[in-house]
């Protein structure tokens, strides 16, 4: 059963923007926490953003001031607005909760000129 479906990735030039979406189930989304992670080739999965059920947010230092996480409770969807993108943001982006559920396919973000 696919319960985490990421979308919105693509190829963008440095300085550009993308908006990622994570569609999930009511059961998963009704928990307290949703996260965005990313994994670049040869690197471990990295936590980049967190949002609670009440809308409190947190970010990795590497994306602070550039990325914004949000959620739509009616749609069971979490978003990641990514601005001022850098080549080092290139990765597959995943969403999940805690405790972790089965990982989705992720969505590829490539930042290149």
Long-range contacts (C-beta under 8 A, 24 or more apart in sequence): 2-104, 3-27, 3-28, 3-101, 3-102, 3-104, 4-28, 4-94, 4-95, 4-96, 4-101, 4-102, 4-103, 4-104, 5-104, 5-105, 6-93, 6-94, 6-95, 6-104, 6-105, 6-106, 6-107, 7-107, 8-107, 9-92, 9-93, 9-106, 9-107, 9-108, 9-109, 9-110, 10-108, 10-109, 10-110, 11-110, 11-112, 12-85, 12-109, 12-110, 12-111, 13-111, 13-112, 13-113, 14-85, 14-86, 14-87, 14-111, 14-112, 14-113, 15-84, 15-85, 16-85, 16-111, 17-81, 17-82, 17-83, 17-84, 17-85, 18-82, 18-85, 18-109, 19-79, 19-80, 19-81, 19-82, 20-79, 20-80, 20-82, 20-93, 20-107, 20-109, 21-77, 21-78, 21-79, 22-77, 22-78, 22-79, 22-80, 22-95, 22-104, 23-75, 23-76, 23-77, 24-76, 24-77, 24-78, 24-95, 24-97, 25-76, 26-76, 28-76, 28-97, 28-101, 29-71, 29-73, 29-76, 29-77, 29-78, 29-97, 31-97, 31-98, 33-97, 33-98, 34-69, 34-71, 34-78, 34-95, 34-96, 34-97, 35-95, 35-96, 35-97, 35-98, 36-69, 36-78, 36-80, 36-93, 36-94, 36-95, 37-93, 37-94, 37-95, 37-96, 38-89, 38-91, 38-92, 38-93, 38-94, 38-109, 39-91, 39-92, 39-94, 39-106, 40-88, 40-90, 40-91, 40-92, 43-91, 45-94, 46-91, 48-80, 48-93, 49-80, 51-78, 62-88, 63-89, 82-109, 85-109, 85-111, 86-111, 87-111, 87-112
